[in-house]
Amino acid sequence: MEAAHKKILQKNRIILVSDMPIEVLTELVARQIFSPDDDEKYRRMVTTERNTKILIDITRKGPKAFCALAESLFAAEAYHLATLLIPDLTEKKLHDLGFYNFNNENQPPVLEQRAGNMQGNAEGGKKKRKRKKDTAENIPQDTYIKMISIYVLTSPANHGKYWEFHAFNDKLEYLRGKIKAENVSIVEKIKEGSFRKIAKAKLSFNENIWELEISDNTAFVFQGGNNDFEIPREKLKNFFTPDEVSIEEAMGSPKRRRVTIQGEVTLIEKKVVAKTWQRRDIHIKNTNFKIIKLKLWCEKADEVTEEHDGATFCFTNVEVDIFNKKAELKSLKLTRIENLSKPPDKNIQVQIINGIDPTVEPMVLVTNECKQLICDHEVFKTLSLGVDAFRSLFPIECNITADQQNKVTTISIVRH
């Protein structure tokens, strides 16, 4: 593929990965760009992974591959994508499929050269040069975007060399944002529960997740509207409370999948304390005696100690990681930890919270029966949810312990 065509693909990489329909595969197979085996392999992938792999592989398919992709997009009725590649493309300008028959005189030069090499080897000619191994490095993995609209799910949390936050883009795709530690001015502009527009940031797709890197030297952050795009309540709920899975399913999950998991805590290791972080490794066992390691980072390392050995816990919003080709789990800032073996408080009540006023100290929670509960900010922080994230889940059932003055002493979200 020509360098100019690669640049066009790179320029439009984000929208191609997002919008390219699966029907384009059938068209590319018909044009002999991909084989039926390739088609089967791509169809086993999720949308983002599949489209990213197609864009990487197609750059190695000869000089006609770019034209074939544009025409395949047109044939698959993705006209807005086809015209990004070839602006004046129309149905009348589409080539006949015979144009892509690489066995005729239109055979691409790359294939002709390889055929010549094979013939030379058969006739005792020069030794065939070993072809350089294809890698993803042949196509840039990072793209600087002009503008992106996001909804901020969590305010930035400090991770040493950088700040990390979570967001949805305007296509409701989850992405993880990273801001260099020294870029405090940008950190202050990323507020939980707000819409933001970000210009000249770096977007990349790594290990099954979109990453947005914002640098103070190049990027600009603008305040968006109050409702730049609609976010379904179920989408928010799934983010803050991901599905509960078995240990077996977690062990077979892709890297960076967020899950909820429960089991008996065993082999609680000593806490490792460094200058800017701390960590405790534990193991979780289920009734089938399957065991998975969980790394508890920072303040989460203090929530499970040696005295909890043998207790049953529920860990909400932990992330799958792969270390030495083996699946394990790690805690996030979002992780919520609940001791299911702890004896229930006699004064605990299930309340449905429908309102919150965080502007006063202590804050006020309002139930669906219009009952007002007083809650200190420190008690509220035990939920590991920001105010806007908590509000997005309304109405929400909570286990609450309160004294006679309706002051909340403990609060947790009811699991269903």
ABEGO torsion letter per residue (X at the ends): XBAAAAAAAAAAAAAAAAABBAAAAAAAAAAGABBAAAAAAAAABBAAAAAAAAAAAAAAAEAAAAAAAAAAAAAAGBAAAAAAABAABBAAABBBAAAABAABAABBAAAAAAAAAAAAAAAGBBBBBBBBBBBAAABBABBBBABBBBBBABBBBBAGABBBBBBBBAAGBBBBBBBBAABAAAAAABBBGBBBBBBGBBBBBBGGBBBBBBBAAABBBBBBBABABBBBAAAAAAAABBBBBBAAAAAABBBGBBBBBBEBBBGBBBBBBBAABBBBBBBBBBAAGBBBBBBBBEAAAAABBAAABGBBBBBBGBBBBBBGGBBBBBBBAABBBBBAABBBBAABBBBBBABBBAABOBBBBBBAAGBBBBBBAAAAAAAGBBAAAAAAAOBBBBBBBBBAAGBBABBBBBBX
